[in-house]
């Protein structure tokens, strides 16, 4: 165990030093964890507008303010688009609610025998929806598996390209040696 006073364990970080007491005992990992969960400006962070579509990656806590200032217009556009989409969705919900209310009023006026085919069709559509949801889940799993395979193939392709370039260099060296031997003879 190590006893740390007010010394900072990360010299490249410009965050304020952790307030420690002479009687407290900390391990280096405890200090690092406390530092990284606190005010460390090098701590990884994500843009608060990522949920609206901001694609900024590899940000740190210290990068957030400059990123927000530089991308303010983009963030407003993303937010405006999200508000627009929510308004459209809300309007669709209102339209659906009005249609459901109208259908409920119509159904209340009809005899129950007329509703039997509708209930049968509703049951059939519900069953089809479950089948489609299962097929969708299966396709998502297959898609993920294909993505993993794609990544693996990209890695293999990169490896093969590097090998091919190395072989090309070797071929050039052999050709040069052969040419030099032929010219000296």
C-alpha positions in Angstrom: 0.0 0.0 0.0 1.1 3.5 -0.7 0.4 6.7 1.3 -0.3 9.6 -1.0 -0.7 13.1 0.2 -1.8 15.9 -2.1 0.3 14.7 -5.0 -1.2 14.1 -8.4 -0.6 10.7 -9.9 -1.2 11.8 -13.5 1.3 14.5 -14.4 -0.1 15.2 -17.9 -3.6 16.0 -16.6 -4.4 19.6 -15.7 -7.2 18.7 -13.4 -7.1 19.9 -9.8 -5.3 17.6 -7.4 -7.4 15.2 -5.4 -7.8 16.4 -1.8 -6.3 13.6 0.3 -5.5 13.5 4.0 -2.2 12.3 5.4 -4.1 9.6 7.4 -5.8 8.1 4.3 -4.2 5.2 2.6 -4.8 4.6 -1.1 -3.6 2.2 -3.8 -2.6 3.7 -7.2 -5.6 2.1 -8.8 -7.9 3.6 -6.2 -6.4 7.0 -6.9 -6.7 6.6 -10.7 -10.4 5.4 -10.4 -11.2 8.3 -8.1 -9.5 10.7 -10.5 -11.1 9.4 -13.6 -14.6 9.4 -12.1 -14.1 12.9 -10.9 -12.9 16.1 -12.7 -10.4 14.5 -15.1 -10.6 16.4 -18.5 -9.1 13.4 -20.3 -11.9 11.1 -19.2 -13.8 9.7 -22.2 -17.2 11.3 -22.8 -20.0 11.3 -25.4 -21.8 14.2 -26.9 -25.1 14.9 -25.3 -26.6 15.2 -28.8 -25.6 11.7 -29.8 -29.1 10.5 -29.1 -30.3 13.0 -31.8 -27.7 11.8 -34.3 -24.4 13.6 -33.5 -21.7 11.3 -34.8 -18.8 12.8 -32.8 -16.6 10.0 -31.4 -13.6 9.7 -29.1 -14.4 12.9 -27.2 -13.0 13.6 -23.8 -14.6 15.7 -21.0 -12.3 18.5 -22.0 -13.4 18.3 -25.6 -17.2 18.7 -24.9 -17.3 22.5 -24.6 -15.2 23.2 -27.8 -17.2 20.5 -29.6 -20.6 22.0 -28.5 -19.4 25.4 -29.6 -18.1 24.2 -33.0 -21.2 22.1 -33.7 -23.9 24.3 -32.3 -25.6 24.8 -35.6 -25.5 21.1 -36.4 -26.8 20.2 -33.0 -29.7 22.6 -33.4 -30.5 21.1 -36.8 -30.4 17.6 -35.3 -32.6 18.8 -32.4 -35.0 20.5 -34.9 -35.3 17.4 -37.0 -36.0 15.3 -33.9 -38.7 17.8 -32.8 -40.2 17.7 -36.2 -40.3 13.9 -36.2 -41.8 13.9 -32.8 -44.5 16.4 -33.9 -45.3 14.2 -36.9 -45.4 11.1 -34.7 -47.7 13.0 -32.2 -50.0 14.0 -35.1 -50.1 10.4 -36.3 -51.0 9.3 -32.8 -53.8 12.0 -32.6 -55.1 10.8 -36.0 -55.0 7.2 -34.9 -56.8 8.1 -31.6 -59.5 10.0 -33.6 -59.9 7.0 -35.9 -60.1 4.6 -33.0 -62.7 6.8 -31.3 -64.7 6.9 -34.5 -64.5 3.1 -34.9 -65.5 2.6 -31.3 -68.6 4.8 -31.8 -69.4 2.8 -35.0 -68.9 -0.5 -33.3 -71.1 0.5 -30.4 -73.9 1.1 -32.9 -73.5 -2.3 -34.7 -74.7 -5.6 -33.5 -72.1 -7.9 -32.1 -72.6 -10.4 -34.9 -71.2 -8.0 -37.4 -68.0 -7.7 -35.4 -67.1 -11.4 -35.5 -65.3 -11.2 -38.8 -63.4 -8.1 -37.6 -62.3 -9.9 -34.5 -61.2 -12.9 -36.5 -59.2 -10.7 -38.8 -57.7 -8.9 -35.8 -56.6 -12.3 -34.3 -55.1 -13.3 -37.6 -53.2 -10.1 -38.0 -51.9 -10.4 -34.4 -50.6 -13.9 -35.2 -48.9 -12.6 -38.4 -47.4 -9.8 -36.5 -45.8 -12.3 -34.0 -44.4 -14.4 -36.9 -43.0 -11.2 -38.5 -41.4 -10.1 -35.2 -39.7 -13.5 -34.8 -38.5 -13.3 -38.4 -37.2 -9.8 -37.7 -35.3 -10.9 -34.6 -33.8 -13.8 -36.6 -32.7 -11.5 -39.4 -31.2 -9.1 -36.8 -29.1 -12.0 -35.4 -28.1 -13.0 -38.9 -27.2 -9.4 -39.7 -25.0 -9.2 -36.6 -23.3 -12.5 -37.6 -22.7 -11.2 -41.1 -21.3 -8.0 -39.7 -18.8 -9.9 -37.6 -17.9 -12.0 -40.7 -17.5 -8.8 -42.7 -15.1 -7.3 -40.1 -13.1 -10.5 -40.1 -12.9 -10.5 -43.9 -11.8 -6.9 -43.8 -9.0 -7.8 -41.4 -8.0 -10.8 -43.6 -8.1 -8.6 -46.7 -5.8 -6.1 -45.1 -3.4 -8.9 -44.1 -3.4 -10.3 -47.6 -2.8 -6.8 -49.1 0.2 -6.4 -46.9 1.5 -9.8 -47.9 0.9 -9.0 -51.6 2.8 -5.7 -51.3 5.7 -7.5 -49.5 5.8 -10.1 -52.3 5.8 -7.3 -54.9 8.8 -5.7 -53.2 10.5 -9.1 -53.1 9.8 -9.6 -56.8 11.3 -6.2 -57.6 14.4 -7.0 -55.5 14.8 -10.4 -57.3 14.3 -8.8 -60.7 16.9 -6.1 -59.8 19.4 -8.8 -58.7 18.8 -10.8 -61.8 19.3 -7.8 -64.0 22.5 -6.8 -62.2 23.9 -10.3 -62.5 23.0 -10.5 -66.1 24.6 -7.1 -66.8 27.8 -8.0 -65.0 28.3 -11.3 -66.9 
